[in-house]
Structures are given as structure tokens and as C-alpha cells.
């Protein structure tokens, strides 16, 4: 990290590298990794993995990809923790929302099963 | 103490870790030290955008869990026929690789921007925009294909009616983000090419002087669009 703040005054175009400066190989590596991870998650579908294996693989590749993009491409790994936490902690609230709504969704599903009952129940009623 | 962030950077290193968080947030001046305000504001905008996309994805999850009608076989619906053979999710996979590549070129544009390499920065931003346009074009193709097959926001021939509304809402909103991003990429490429950022010229919408942090802020938005696609790809297309 360099002195981005002290550059308020006009600087000649030959100014030294400022801001986020990382070797280009870092970005190329992440680019390649994202390709590989995307390919893997595509293979999950291609080979018709099912059940727990499918879920866990999809989520694993998804979080790895998201983490690489945020940490390296968006430079989060080099930011001060005050910013990192301000962005990432509120995002955690979404996990709670997801949990609550999946609970709600299952409840709705069960309710529909009970009240929009299949024909079998109708038949039993008539007898 | 209040001055160390602006004037004396270098003489007094700000504390790190948990202590650094407390110090930054209680410094009575600015919480996000060493971060240009444009970047901090972009991050906060992206956080709010995260919640918007999360709302869409969570509603999609809720309707998918609660519907009693079987969900369409996504792998089949989004397959392409190549040489008489059905390849599942082919178009979506290509779109994913295109968007990742656009993120790669954008990240390098930011790097060359800070190195004051005007030519490479502008060309890489243009390449990013080109990838973006390709992505939106393929999405338009996909929409056309599905609409011709009878998919509507209120129903479709493959299964649960909620499939259509989720699909058009989520991919539509994402595609809109990509389109807006392409527009701003083109503007930014022009600014870089003309040397507005080197000469610190103010933009036409703002009196702010141009600088290469703008490329990084633009990059944050673009990477975010890629990031959202990672989640859409996993939850909507693969689940």
C-alpha cells in the first residue's frame, strides 16, 4: 500500500505505481483457477451426480470461486479489516434469511399437501 | 492522533487486527482509512446490490421448495443440440467462461491503470466490454429460445410455473447489470484513451478530477457482476 492520500496535488504522469499493485501473474493464476473450478462444477452436472454429493460439490466450487473473486480480483485480501468486516458481516445476515425462508417454504409445502389434498382423500370422504 | 490518517502516513503505522477495527471505527474522522471514498461508496452500493440479488435468489428458493409441481429439469431445458447430440448446459457453461474472462481482463486493466499504461488499460477495458456484450448477446439468444419453447413468467410446458418467473427475473436483472456495466466500461475506456485520468480532467457528470482509482472502482462493479453469476450458475442452473 502506498501513499494514495498524499497525491492530492497534480503529479507528473511519470508518477510511481500507486494504489493496488500486484504482479500480473496473480491475476492470471486466479483466472486459470476460476476456469478450472467452473469446469469442475459443470462436470458435476454433466456426470449427473445426485444427492448430497451434488450439493456439496456445487457449494464447494461456488464458495471457492466467490472467495477468489472477492479476495483477489476485488482486492479484499489487501484492504483494512474495518472495510472487510463492514462488507462481509452484514452479508452473513443473508444466511439467516435463507435458513428462515427454507423453513417457511417447507411449511408451505406441507400445508399444500394437507389442504390441497390429492384425490385419494376425496374418494375416502365420499364413502 | 486525528491527523495520522491524512498527513503522517508512514510515521505512525495504524494498528492492525481487531484493535485496528476498533481504532478505525472510533477515530472520529473516517472509518475506511487508506481507501478512497469512491471505492468505499462502491463497496457499500455493492453490499446493497447483494441484498437485492439475495432477495431474488431466496424467493426463488422459497417458491421452489414450496411448489407441489415438479421443477423442470434445468439440465435438459438449457441444453443445446450440437451435431445431433444434446449437450446439457452448454450455452450456460460458455457464458460462465466468457464472464470469468471478462473479469480477468478487467483485473489486468486496473493493474495497468495504476502503472499509468494508458494504451493497455484502455484496450483491456474494451476487451472486457466486448466479453460483456457477447455475454448479453448469448443471454438474449437463450431468452429467445425459451420464449419460443413457450416459457412465460406465469407458466411453461416443462413443470412448475414458478420456473419462468424466477428465470426471467433473476437472469433479467443480472443481464441488466451487465448491460449497464458495458455502457460504463465504454465511457471509462474513452476517458482512459483520451488521457482524462492522467490529466485529472473532471468528468461530464461530476466535478471530480479523473484518477486511476476510477478504473479500480469500475472494476469492483464488474467483478461483482461476475460474482453474482457464480451464485446464479450454482443455484439456478446446477441445483
HADDOCK unambig.tbl for C-alpha pairs under 7 A between the chains (distance, minus, plus):
assign (segid A and resid 5 and name CA) (segid B and resid 6 and name CA) 6.44 0.50 0.50
assign (segid A and resid 13 and name CA) (segid B and resid 198 and name CA) 6.16 0.50 0.50
assign (segid A and resid 17 and name CA) (segid B and resid 114 and name CA) 5.68 0.50 0.50
assign (segid A and resid 17 and name CA) (segid B and resid 115 and name CA) 5.13 0.50 0.50
assign (segid A and resid 18 and name CA) (segid B and resid 114 and name CA) 5.78 0.50 0.50
assign (segid A and resid 19 and name CA) (segid B and resid 114 and name CA) 6.46 0.50 0.50
assign (segid A and resid 21 and name CA) (segid B and resid 111 and name CA) 6.37 0.50 0.50
assign (segid A and resid 24 and name CA) (segid B and resid 108 and name CA) 6.85 0.50 0.50
assign (segid A and resid 27 and name CA) (segid B and resid 104 and name CA) 6.60 0.50 0.50
assign (segid A and resid 27 and name CA) (segid B and resid 107 and name CA) 6.74 0.50 0.50
assign (segid A and resid 27 and name CA) (segid B and resid 108 and name CA) 6.97 0.50 0.50
assign (segid A and resid 31 and name CA) (segid B and resid 101 and name CA) 7.00 0.50 0.50
assign (segid A and resid 31 and name CA) (segid B and resid 104 and name CA) 5.66 0.50 0.50
assign (segid A and resid 35 and name CA) (segid B and resid 97 and name CA) 6.57 0.50 0.50
assign (segid A and resid 42 and name CA) (segid B and resid 93 and name CA) 6.86 0.50 0.50
assign (segid A and resid 45 and name CA) (segid B and resid 238 and name CA) 6.38 0.50 0.50
assign (segid A and resid 46 and name CA) (segid B and resid 88 and name CA) 6.79 0.50 0.50
assign (segid A and resid 58 and name CA) (segid B and resid 234 and name CA) 6.19 0.50 0.50
assign (segid A and resid 62 and name CA) (segid B and resid 230 and name CA) 6.27 0.50 0.50
assign (segid A and resid 62 and name CA) (segid B and resid 231 and name CA) 6.68 0.50 0.50
assign (segid A and resid 62 and name CA) (segid B and resid 234 and name CA) 6.42 0.50 0.50
assign (segid A and resid 66 and name CA) (segid B and resid 227 and name CA) 5.93 0.50 0.50
assign (segid A and resid 66 and name CA) (segid B and resid 230 and name CA) 6.76 0.50 0.50
assign (segid A and resid 69 and name CA) (segid B and resid 223 and name CA) 6.95 0.50 0.50
assign (segid A and resid 69 and name CA) (segid B and resid 227 and name CA) 6.76 0.50 0.50
assign (segid A and resid 73 and name CA) (segid B and resid 107 and name CA) 5.83 0.50 0.50
assign (segid A and resid 73 and name CA) (segid B and resid 223 and name CA) 6.96 0.50 0.50
assign (segid A and resid 74 and name CA) (segid B and resid 220 and name CA) 5.67 0.50 0.50
assign (segid A and resid 74 and name CA) (segid B and resid 223 and name CA) 6.74 0.50 0.50
assign (segid A and resid 81 and name CA) (segid B and resid 17 and name CA) 6.82 0.50 0.50
assign (segid A and resid 81 and name CA) (segid B and resid 21 and name CA) 6.06 0.50 0.50
assign (segid A and resid 82 and name CA) (segid B and resid 21 and name CA) 4.69 0.50 0.50
assign (segid A and resid 82 and name CA) (segid B and resid 24 and name CA) 6.50 0.50 0.50
assign (segid A and resid 82 and name CA) (segid B and resid 32 and name CA) 6.48 0.50 0.50
assign (segid A and resid 83 and name CA) (segid B and resid 32 and name CA) 5.97 0.50 0.50
assign (segid A and resid 87 and name CA) (segid B and resid 47 and name CA) 6.32 0.50 0.50
assign (segid A and resid 98 and name CA) (segid B and resid 58 and name CA) 6.11 0.50 0.50
assign (segid A and resid 101 and name CA) (segid B and resid 62 and name CA) 6.04 0.50 0.50
assign (segid A and resid 102 and name CA) (segid B and resid 62 and name CA) 6.01 0.50 0.50
assign (segid A and resid 105 and name CA) (segid B and resid 62 and name CA) 4.96 0.50 0.50
assign (segid A and resid 105 and name CA) (segid B and resid 63 and name CA) 6.93 0.50 0.50
assign (segid A and resid 105 and name CA) (segid B and resid 65 and name CA) 5.39 0.50 0.50
assign (segid A and resid 105 and name CA) (segid B and resid 66 and name CA) 4.77 0.50 0.50
assign (segid A and resid 106 and name CA) (segid B and resid 65 and name CA) 6.16 0.50 0.50
assign (segid A and resid 106 and name CA) (segid B and resid 66 and name CA) 5.87 0.50 0.50
assign (segid A and resid 108 and name CA) (segid B and resid 66 and name CA) 5.48 0.50 0.50
assign (segid A and resid 109 and name CA) (segid B and resid 65 and name CA) 6.93 0.50 0.50
assign (segid A and resid 109 and name CA) (segid B and resid 66 and name CA) 4.24 0.50 0.50
assign (segid A and resid 109 and name CA) (segid B and resid 67 and name CA) 6.30 0.50 0.50
assign (segid A and resid 109 and name CA) (segid B and resid 68 and name CA) 6.63 0.50 0.50
